[in-house]
């Protein structure tokens, strides 16, 4: 009888592993390749890489991107760095949402934002693409503007006609010095998003 019960427990799926509400897809936007690694436009990749180093996990190259899994307090975080280049980010987002059966409300896109001062962070549940090609493609693929996005400010300190050079340029010395603290805060925001919920996280971190 004891052996029967033991085998039954082993063969019975754990309910928490089946609960899609405890799965979160965290997507950092960026461009692949060493030439883009230190650019402002790649802050999405940089935040996810910082998270992985801090919590000691690694990414593996899979379909349409580099992927890592991290578990915390009953939540499963699936981190994705799309390999499709920025302008086609939506393809990877849709694929991994469906593959992992993650609800849309548990999706978080991490992106740079020219309209925010350097290091400022904003979590929003909807909005326009703001001229960001990665967000534009995601919006088109999802067929909605109602998805969570974590916007990291890179400022607009560029002269007229120099926007592309600026976003694809590397951080200056002052920004490099201040980045570690802002990355730490970014990691805590992502954890809070999954553990405390989007509304609580917005109240706690927006403007921080």
Secondary structure as UniProt FT lines:
FT   HELIX           2..11
FT   HELIX           15..18
FT   HELIX           20..22
FT   STRAND          23..28
FT   HELIX           34..36
FT   TURN            37..38
FT   HELIX           40..42
FT   HELIX           43..55
FT   STRAND          60..62
FT   TURN            63..64
FT   STRAND          65..72
FT   TURN            73..74
FT   STRAND          75..82
FT   HELIX           86..88
FT   HELIX           89..100
FT   HELIX           104..106
FT   STRAND          107..113
FT   TURN            114..115
FT   TURN            118..119
FT   STRAND          121..124
FT   TURN            130..131
FT   HELIX           133..142
FT   STRAND          148..153
FT   TURN            160..161
FT   HELIX           163..167
FT   HELIX           173..195
FT   HELIX           198..205
FT   TURN            206..207
//
